Amino acid sequence: MTINATLKNLIKNNNLYVKTITIDNGIEFEKIGILAKWLNIKIYRAEPYSSFQRGSNENW
């Protein structure tokens, strides 16, 4: 299952309201813009070597 499909199912099946998603620049997120447009979600891309911009999903 793709990341887009997984996020779409998670958001829609659980009636979640998501305003933003912060991602890194990995290739697994290259098509997330399609999902973001469909669900009206703002995507923020963290700058390379800036783990502090993704604080809640980084291991310290």
N, CA, C and O atoms as CSV, one atom per row, in Angstrom:
chain,resi,resn,atom,element,x,y,z
A,1,MET,N,N,0.849,-1.174,0.000
A,1,MET,CA,C,0.000,0.000,0.000
A,1,MET,C,C,0.898,1.243,0.000
A,1,MET,O,O,1.884,1.303,0.735
A,2,THR,N,N,0.561,2.201,-0.803
A,2,THR,CA,C,1.370,3.413,-0.899
A,2,THR,C,C,1.124,4.331,0.294
A,2,THR,O,O,0.149,4.171,1.027
A,3,ILE,N,N,2.016,5.283,0.472
A,3,ILE,CA,C,1.845,6.260,1.546
A,3,ILE,C,C,0.564,7.053,1.339
A,3,ILE,O,O,-0.173,7.300,2.294
A,4,ASN,N,N,0.290,7.456,0.101
A,4,ASN,CA,C,-0.936,8.204,-0.175
A,4,ASN,C,C,-2.175,7.403,0.224
A,4,ASN,O,O,-3.073,7.928,0.882
A,5,ALA,N,N,-2.220,6.147,-0.170
A,5,ALA,CA,C,-3.378,5.309,0.147
A,5,ALA,C,C,-3.514,5.098,1.648
A,5,ALA,O,O,-4.622,5.133,2.184
A,6,THR,N,N,-2.399,4.881,2.324
A,6,THR,CA,C,-2.422,4.678,3.766
A,6,THR,C,C,-2.921,5.919,4.491
A,6,THR,O,O,-3.789,5.824,5.359
A,7,LEU,N,N,-2.381,7.078,4.145
A,7,LEU,CA,C,-2.817,8.322,4.787
A,7,LEU,C,C,-4.279,8.628,4.481
A,7,LEU,O,O,-5.027,9.051,5.363
A,8,LYS,N,N,-4.680,8.417,3.251
A,8,LYS,CA,C,-6.072,8.663,2.863
A,8,LYS,C,C,-7.010,7.791,3.691
A,8,LYS,O,O,-8.006,8.283,4.223
A,9,ASN,N,N,-6.699,6.499,3.804
A,9,ASN,CA,C,-7.528,5.596,4.604
A,9,ASN,C,C,-7.542,5.997,6.069
A,9,ASN,O,O,-8.597,5.991,6.703
A,10,LEU,N,N,-6.400,6.341,6.606
A,10,LEU,CA,C,-6.297,6.734,8.007
A,10,LEU,C,C,-7.137,7.974,8.298
A,10,LEU,O,O,-7.866,8.020,9.289
A,11,ILE,N,N,-7.030,8.972,7.436
A,11,ILE,CA,C,-7.749,10.233,7.641
A,11,ILE,C,C,-9.250,10.050,7.440
A,11,ILE,O,O,-10.044,10.480,8.277
A,12,LYS,N,N,-9.641,9.423,6.346
A,12,LYS,CA,C,-11.066,9.280,6.026
A,12,LYS,C,C,-11.786,8.289,6.942
A,12,LYS,O,O,-12.898,8.569,7.389
A,13,ASN,N,N,-11.183,7.150,7.225
A,13,ASN,CA,C,-11.851,6.126,8.027
A,13,ASN,C,C,-11.979,6.498,9.494
A,13,ASN,O,O,-12.824,5.950,10.201
A,14,ASN,N,N,-11.153,7.421,9.958
A,14,ASN,CA,C,-11.188,7.824,11.360
A,14,ASN,C,C,-11.720,9.235,11.548
A,14,ASN,O,O,-11.659,9.781,12.650
A,15,ASN,N,N,-12.241,9.829,10.479
A,15,ASN,CA,C,-12.792,11.188,10.527
A,15,ASN,C,C,-11.828,12.186,11.157
A,15,ASN,O,O,-12.223,13.003,11.989
A,16,LEU,N,N,-10.576,12.116,10.759
A,16,LEU,CA,C,-9.563,13.025,11.282
A,16,LEU,C,C,-9.558,14.321,10.486
A,16,LEU,O,O,-9.791,14.319,9.277
A,17,TYR,N,N,-9.293,15.418,11.168
A,17,TYR,CA,C,-9.137,16.707,10.509
A,17,TYR,C,C,-7.653,17.043,10.521
A,17,TYR,O,O,-7.075,17.296,11.577
A,18,VAL,N,N,-7.049,17.044,9.359
A,18,VAL,CA,C,-5.615,17.300,9.230
A,18,VAL,C,C,-5.430,18.581,8.438
A,18,VAL,O,O,-5.923,18.701,7.317
A,19,LYS,N,N,-4.715,19.546,9.024
A,19,LYS,CA,C,-4.460,20.813,8.340
A,19,LYS,C,C,-3.115,20.816,7.641
A,19,LYS,O,O,-2.993,21.334,6.531
A,20,THR,N,N,-2.095,20.238,8.285
A,20,THR,CA,C,-0.746,20.258,7.728
A,20,THR,C,C,-0.052,18.918,7.953
A,20,THR,O,O,-0.376,18.165,8.871
A,21,ILE,N,N,0.915,18.653,7.080
A,21,ILE,CA,C,1.809,17.507,7.229
A,21,ILE,C,C,3.210,18.013,6.928
A,21,ILE,O,O,3.434,18.676,5.915
A,22,THR,N,N,4.152,17.699,7.807
A,22,THR,CA,C,5.550,18.045,7.574
A,22,THR,C,C,6.293,16.776,7.194
A,22,THR,O,O,6.252,15.774,7.908
A,23,ILE,N,N,6.968,16.837,6.062
A,23,ILE,CA,C,7.671,15.662,5.555
A,23,ILE,C,C,9.129,16.007,5.283
A,23,ILE,O,O,9.512,17.175,5.227
A,24,ASP,N,N,9.928,14.964,5.117
A,24,ASP,CA,C,11.299,15.201,4.674
A,24,ASP,C,C,11.317,15.087,3.152
A,24,ASP,O,O,10.258,15.026,2.527
A,25,ASN,N,N,12.464,15.060,2.569
A,25,ASN,CA,C,12.567,15.065,1.113
A,25,ASN,C,C,12.803,13.676,0.525
A,25,ASN,O,O,13.363,13.545,-0.563
A,26,GLY,N,N,12.379,12.648,1.243
A,26,GLY,CA,C,12.541,11.281,0.763
A,26,GLY,C,C,11.673,10.996,-0.448
A,26,GLY,O,O,10.629,11.619,-0.641
A,27,ILE,N,N,12.117,10.049,-1.263
A,27,ILE,CA,C,11.377,9.728,-2.485
A,27,ILE,C,C,10.013,9.112,-2.188
A,27,ILE,O,O,9.133,9.109,-3.049
A,28,GLU,N,N,9.834,8.592,-0.974
A,28,GLU,CA,C,8.540,8.005,-0.633
A,28,GLU,C,C,7.429,9.053,-0.570
A,28,GLU,O,O,6.248,8.707,-0.580
A,29,PHE,N,N,7.803,10.331,-0.505
A,29,PHE,CA,C,6.815,11.406,-0.429
A,29,PHE,C,C,6.681,12.188,-1.731
A,29,PHE,O,O,6.076,13.260,-1.737
A,30,GLU,N,N,7.222,11.687,-2.819
A,30,GLU,CA,C,7.250,12.473,-4.056
A,30,GLU,C,C,5.861,12.762,-4.620
A,30,GLU,O,O,5.687,13.761,-5.317
A,31,LYS,N,N,4.876,11.923,-4.340
A,31,LYS,CA,C,3.531,12.133,-4.892
A,31,LYS,C,C,2.508,12.527,-3.833
A,31,LYS,O,O,1.305,12.413,-4.066
A,32,ILE,N,N,2.967,12.984,-2.686
A,32,ILE,CA,C,2.032,13.328,-1.619
A,32,ILE,C,C,1.229,14.588,-1.949
A,32,ILE,O,O,0.187,14.838,-1.343
A,33,GLY,N,N,1.708,15.371,-2.898
A,33,GLY,CA,C,0.980,16.565,-3.316
A,33,GLY,C,C,-0.399,16.249,-3.863
A,33,GLY,O,O,-1.326,17.046,-3.714
A,34,ILE,N,N,-0.542,15.095,-4.495
A,34,ILE,CA,C,-1.845,14.661,-5.017
A,34,ILE,C,C,-2.829,14.485,-3.865
A,34,ILE,O,O,-3.959,14.969,-3.922
A,35,LEU,N,N,-2.391,13.792,-2.826
A,35,LEU,CA,C,-3.232,13.582,-1.654
A,35,LEU,C,C,-3.536,14.903,-0.966
A,35,LEU,O,O,-4.674,15.153,-0.567
A,36,ALA,N,N,-2.528,15.741,-0.827
A,36,ALA,CA,C,-2.712,17.023,-0.153
A,36,ALA,C,C,-3.744,17.883,-0.868
A,36,ALA,O,O,-4.569,18.536,-0.229
A,37,LYS,N,N,-3.694,17.882,-2.165
A,37,LYS,CA,C,-4.661,18.666,-2.943
A,37,LYS,C,C,-6.066,18.088,-2.781
A,37,LYS,O,O,-7.031,18.836,-2.622
A,38,TRP,N,N,-6.182,16.790,-2.821
A,38,TRP,CA,C,-7.473,16.125,-2.710
A,38,TRP,C,C,-8.113,16.360,-1.344
A,38,TRP,O,O,-9.326,16.546,-1.247
A,39,LEU,N,N,-7.288,16.351,-0.276
A,39,LEU,CA,C,-7.799,16.517,1.085
A,39,LEU,C,C,-7.654,17.941,1.615
A,39,LEU,O,O,-7.995,18.208,2.767
A,40,ASN,N,N,-7.156,18.847,0.794
A,40,ASN,CA,C,-6.958,20.245,1.188
A,40,ASN,C,C,-6.034,20.357,2.413
A,40,ASN,O,O,-6.367,21.002,3.407
A,41,ILE,N,N,-4.877,19.717,2.308
A,41,ILE,CA,C,-3.875,19.710,3.375
A,41,ILE,C,C,-2.656,20.482,2.897
A,41,ILE,O,O,-2.231,20.328,1.752
A,42,LYS,N,N,-2.094,21.309,3.766
A,42,LYS,CA,C,-0.874,22.056,3.457
A,42,LYS,C,C,0.329,21.164,3.773
A,42,LYS,O,O,0.425,20.596,4.861
A,43,ILE,N,N,1.236,21.052,2.815
A,43,ILE,CA,C,2.442,20.237,2.983
A,43,ILE,C,C,3.635,21.150,3.215
A,43,ILE,O,O,3.856,22.105,2.470
A,44,TYR,N,N,4.396,20.848,4.250
A,44,TYR,CA,C,5.648,21.541,4.519
A,44,TYR,C,C,6.782,20.547,4.339
A,44,TYR,O,O,6.735,19.433,4.860
A,45,ARG,N,N,7.785,20.955,3.607
A,45,ARG,CA,C,8.965,20.106,3.409
A,45,ARG,C,C,10.109,20.656,4.253
A,45,ARG,O,O,10.477,21.825,4.141
A,46,ALA,N,N,10.657,19.798,5.090
A,46,ALA,CA,C,11.790,20.190,5.915
A,46,ALA,C,C,13.037,20.304,5.045
A,46,ALA,O,O,13.206,19.563,4.076
A,47,GLU,N,N,13.883,21.219,5.397
A,47,GLU,CA,C,15.133,21.402,4.666
A,47,GLU,C,C,16.099,20.268,5.001
A,47,GLU,O,O,16.058,19.736,6.110
A,48,PRO,N,N,16.966,19.891,4.061
A,48,PRO,CA,C,17.945,18.842,4.330
A,48,PRO,C,C,18.819,19.186,5.545
A,48,PRO,O,O,19.194,20.339,5.754
A,49,TYR,N,N,19.127,18.168,6.327
A,49,TYR,CA,C,19.983,18.287,7.513
A,49,TYR,C,C,19.386,19.214,8.562
A,49,TYR,O,O,20.125,19.826,9.333
A,50,SER,N,N,18.072,19.328,8.605
A,50,SER,CA,C,17.395,20.178,9.587
A,50,SER,C,C,16.373,19.343,10.354
A,50,SER,O,O,15.170,19.592,10.271
A,51,SER,N,N,16.851,18.370,11.087
A,51,SER,CA,C,15.942,17.472,11.795
A,51,SER,C,C,15.076,18.209,12.806
A,51,SER,O,O,13.994,17.731,13.147
A,52,PHE,N,N,15.525,19.359,13.291
A,52,PHE,CA,C,14.738,20.132,14.247
A,52,PHE,C,C,13.425,20.619,13.633
A,52,PHE,O,O,12.495,20.954,14.367
A,53,GLN,N,N,13.332,20.663,12.313
A,53,GLN,CA,C,12.095,21.085,11.661
A,53,GLN,C,C,11.045,19.974,11.681
A,53,GLN,O,O,9.871,20.225,11.408
A,54,ARG,N,N,11.458,18.762,12.000
A,54,ARG,CA,C,10.546,17.624,12.076
A,54,ARG,C,C,10.632,17.008,13.469
A,54,ARG,O,O,10.709,15.787,13.605
A,55,GLY,N,N,10.620,17.820,14.466
A,55,GLY,CA,C,10.888,17.387,15.833
A,55,GLY,C,C,10.057,16.235,16.343
A,55,GLY,O,O,10.578,15.377,17.056
A,56,SER,N,N,8.791,16.184,16.006
A,56,SER,CA,C,7.944,15.142,16.571
A,56,SER,C,C,8.127,13.784,15.902
A,56,SER,O,O,7.631,12.781,16.415
A,57,ASN,N,N,8.818,13.727,14.782
A,57,ASN,CA,C,9.008,12.426,14.133
A,57,ASN,C,C,10.476,12.052,13.990
A,57,ASN,O,O,10.828,11.220,13.155
A,58,GLU,N,N,11.317,12.651,14.785
A,58,GLU,CA,C,12.741,12.323,14.774
A,58,GLU,C,C,13.134,11.689,16.099
A,58,GLU,O,O,12.596,12.037,17.150
A,59,ASN,N,N,14.065,10.768,16.040
A,59,ASN,CA,C,14.624,10.178,17.256
A,59,ASN,C,C,15.792,11.034,17.707
A,59,ASN,O,O,16.672,11.352,16.907
A,60,TRP,N,N,15.811,11.399,18.941
A,60,TRP,CA,C,16.881,12.264,19.461
A,60,TRP,C,C,17.886,11.450,20.192
A,60,TRP,O,O,18.865,11.992,20.705
